[in-house]
Each structure stands twice: as C-alpha cells, then as structure tokens.
Amino acid sequence: MKKDSIIVCGTGIAGLACGLGLARAGMSVSLLGPHSAPPVLEADTYHPRVYAISATSRSLLDELGAWRLMDMRRITAVEAMEIYGDGQGALDLQAWHDTQDTLAWIVESGEIERALQQAVRVFGVPWFEEAFASLDSAAHGVRVTTSGGRVMQANLLVGADGARSQVREASGIHHDYTPYGDMGVVAHLDVEIPHQGKALQWFTGDSVLALLPMPDTADGPQVSMVWSLPEGRAREFLAQESGAQQTFLAAHILATTGARLGRVRLRSTPAGFPLTLQRTNMVAPGVALVGDAAHRVHPLAGQGLNLGLGDVRALLDVLAAREPFRHPGDARVLARYRRARAEPVLAMSLVTDGLHRLFATQCAPVVWARNEGMRVVDRVPFLKRRLIRAAAGQ
Ligand SMILES: Cc1cc2nc3c(=O)[nH]c(=O)nc-3n(C[C@H](O)[C@H](O)[C@H](O)COP(=O)(O)OP(=O)(O)OC[C@H]3O[C@@H](n4cnc5c(N)ncnc54)[C@H](O)[C@@H]3O)c2cc1C
C-alpha cells in the first residue's frame, strides 16, 4: 500500500471534488465509480438539474480550478430572493443588504461535473470505472473489492457514492432515514416577465414552489422550477402526457405566484426525486462519508450539495492539518472530521426539517405565527443579514 493512499468511491460532484482536492494536496488518490461524460448541450438547451451554489462552495470550486472551466454564459448570479408565506408573510432578501453582490449562483449539475472531470483528467487522477462491491479491514486501512474483482488497498476509503451508499452499508455506519413522503419535481420554464436575477419561493402549506433564475433563451426569460409536493400528487402530475402537464402547471403557477412572472410554459420534461431526511455518524474505521452518502436534507433551502462540498472542504482541511505520523485513515483524524461536520450538518437538517414542518401544519395559530414571523424578520436588518450569510454558507 502506498503511503497516504486514499480511494474515493463515487464520481458525482462530491466524489470528483474530493478526489481532485486530495490530488492537488499531493495525496495518492484513486477514483472508483462510473465515468459518464455529461453531454455538451447546444445553446438554449440546459441540463435538467441545476443547483444554487453558495459563496463557500464557489470558493472551493475556484480553489480546485473547476469554476473557471465552466461556461460563464450558462451560470446565473442570484442577486435577490423573495419568499412568500401562505398568508401575508413575505421576505425580501437582497445581496446588498449584507454588502454582497450575489447570494448564490445557479449552475447546471452537468456543467459542474464536466468541469470537475476535466480538472481530474489534467491532474492525472487514476479513475477505475467499476463499482464498489465489498470492504475488509487491512493493516493501517481498508481493502476494497470492486465489481470487476479488482482488490485495492488504502489508508482511507471516502464514501461519496450517494444516498444509497454501499460504502456506508458495508462499513456499518449508523444511518437514520426518514422519507418526507414528498417529491421534488424539477423542470425549466419559459416565463413572460424577466426574473432580474431574483430567486422566488412560495410556501403554500403542503408544497413549496421555487423558481430559480436561468439564462435568457431565444424564447425569452427562463427559470428553473423546484416544486416539492406530496408524492401522490407529484406522481399523478408526472404520469400525465406533456400537454396536460403544460396546462396544469401553467394554471397552478399563475395561481400560486399571482402571475409574478406572467404566463409560464414548460421547456423541459419534468422529473421527480423522492425527498428524505438522512443522517449518519459519517465515519467508521478507515472510512469517511461525504455528500449524500453522509446526509440528505429537504431541498427547500437548496443546500444539499453545498453541505456535501462543505464535507469535502472539512476533510481536506483535517487531512492537511494532521500530524506527520498519522495516516489519512487514523481514528483520531477521522474523529476530527466527524466533529468538524457535526454542527453544520445538524444545523442544516434542523433548519430545513423545521421549515418543512412549520409550513406543513394548517393549525390556524401556527399559520398566523409563521406569516407574522416572516414579516418581523423582513423588518429587522440584522436578521436579514444572518439569513443572507447562512445562504452563502458563512
Ligand atoms: C429536487 C432537488 C433539488 C436540489 N437542489 C439543490 C440546490 O439547489 N443546491 C444544492 O446544494 N443541493 C441541491 N440538491 C441536493 C443535491 O442534488 C445533492 O446533495 C447532490 O446531488 C449530491 O451529490 P453527491 O455527489 O453526494 O451524490 P450523487 O450525485 O448521488 O453521486 C453519487 C455517485 O456515486 C456513484 N455510485 C453509486 N454507487 C456506487 C458504487 N457502488 N460504486 C461506485 N460508485 C457508485 C454514482 O454513480 C454517482 O456518480 C437538490 C436535491 C433535490 C432532490
């Protein structure tokens, strides 16, 4: 086994960022997972998944050399956010309230993956296009067997293999899993009124509708929708043929938003993702989890991937600061990583879960209090600054 050797299992955004960061820090790292190059899309065509990337995540992608590899014409800066409750509650957050230019950036998942894959290639990180199959302990680390029968040894195995992580399963890391019974339905929409770099969100009792600013197209202004709603209703909507989806969505969004962006038209085929709350202990002997393998939160705050990139940042920092006599999978080093992530992950889980519960109840005093709460926050600059900093990941 090479000194300071690490295997990163999972080649989504968290795994790629982790592998790249470790390679840049001079560690002997290999990637294990599928290699599917995101398709290069023509102008006016966009990958179906987009993420609101926080300032902290952007800094990490910048440091990894990936941000500058992205096509800036496809990225939209969010300069303001309007949030509406299901009564008179409303909150208006502007980046300048905290003397910033931007609250977040809306970036396509395929664009981040493409840039990270390119940087990984430049750094010559070995990439084994096989799946993780099993795990054994070895002297000073772990032994991994792949789906192709390859046996690999390393001091540390990073599980970045997503929500159904087999690394988590094989290493026996404790895992709490609570389905919300909701789905997140995503699609890109043409709208009539320019979004002006604003992200808009409506809490409507049992559902949350977010419209995120995207680049204009030849057809006019465009937004990306993230609509969280009870799973039964979501599946009913997704099962309809496209004409019926279009008619339903156009009427629903017009009514929910009070025609805030005028009439809307579907640009892409809607896709649905079941939503769950997941928490884990993050580490086991010789193993650390990052990204959705480690936790999942409700997308209402658009923070799941940001949390995963926060894991990557913390793991890179903890490994860089370790004593020279400790290898990357040393129990003390992993305990430091777990401690570093405990508070941010718990805080984000509580905030997103708390907001989901707060808006899911129809009890009249709670409905009044949540809307009044938004109005109060809207009038207190200090609280607004706190919210802006939380969105930026600070
Ligand atoms: C509707 C919705 C909207 C969202 N919006 C936002 C947002 O605006 N901002 C934000 O920050 N987050 C958002 N999220 C969260 C975000 O989608 C996830 O947190 C993020 O995609 C997780 O990335 P990951 O790399 O950890 O996992 P994944 O993207 O799941 O990647 C896991 C990788 O592991 C590989 N893999 C799996 N099994 C194996 C195996 N056995 N061996 C090897 N490889 C394996 C997979 O092929 C994949 O490449 C949203 C989520 C939803 C559902």
The ligand as a Gaussian input file, in Angstrom:
#p B3LYP/6-31G(d) Opt

LIG

0 1
 C      -35.191000      18.403000      -6.202000
 C      -33.821000      18.650000      -5.637000
 C      -33.230000      19.908000      -5.746000
 C      -31.958000      20.152000      -5.194000
 N      -31.429000      21.419000      -5.291000
 C      -30.224000      21.681000      -4.708000
 C      -29.639000      23.003000      -4.754000
 O      -30.208000      23.952000      -5.316000
 N      -28.429000      23.213000      -4.136000
 C      -27.768000      22.195000      -3.503000
 O      -26.688000      22.447000      -2.916000
 N      -28.281000      20.927000      -3.462000
 C      -29.476000      20.641000      -4.042000
 N      -29.988000      19.369000      -4.008000
 C      -29.183000      18.289000      -3.400000
 C      -28.205000      17.664000      -4.417000
 O      -28.940000      17.163000      -5.517000
 C      -27.407000      16.509000      -3.796000
 O      -26.990000      16.853000      -2.491000
 C      -26.160000      16.187000      -4.640000
 O      -26.529000      15.860000      -5.960000
 C      -25.374000      15.009000      -4.028000
 O      -24.164000      14.808000      -4.745000
 P      -23.250000      13.550000      -4.381000
 O      -22.051000      13.680000      -5.271000
 O      -23.054000      13.451000      -2.913000
 O      -24.135000      12.266000      -4.773000
 P      -24.602000      11.743000      -6.210000
 O      -24.813000      12.855000      -7.166000
 O      -25.743000      10.818000      -5.951000
 O      -23.354000      10.911000      -6.755000
 C      -23.042000       9.610000      -6.278000
 C      -22.098000       8.935000      -7.262000
 O      -21.735000       7.640000      -6.753000
 C      -21.840000       6.672000      -7.768000
 N      -22.058000       5.365000      -7.160000
 C      -23.187000       4.882000      -6.584000
 N      -22.991000       3.617000      -6.134000
 C      -21.703000       3.306000      -6.417000
 C      -20.903000       2.146000      -6.198000
 N      -21.368000       1.047000      -5.607000
 N      -19.612000       2.173000      -6.626000
 C      -19.087000       3.273000      -7.227000
 N      -19.808000       4.400000      -7.452000
 C      -21.090000       4.412000      -7.067000
 C      -22.988000       7.166000      -8.638000
 O      -22.923000       6.618000      -9.933000
 C      -22.732000       8.675000      -8.638000
 O      -21.811000       9.029000      -9.630000
 C      -31.248000      19.113000      -4.537000
 C      -31.826000      17.836000      -4.439000
 C      -33.111000      17.602000      -4.967000
 C      -33.728000      16.233000      -4.831000

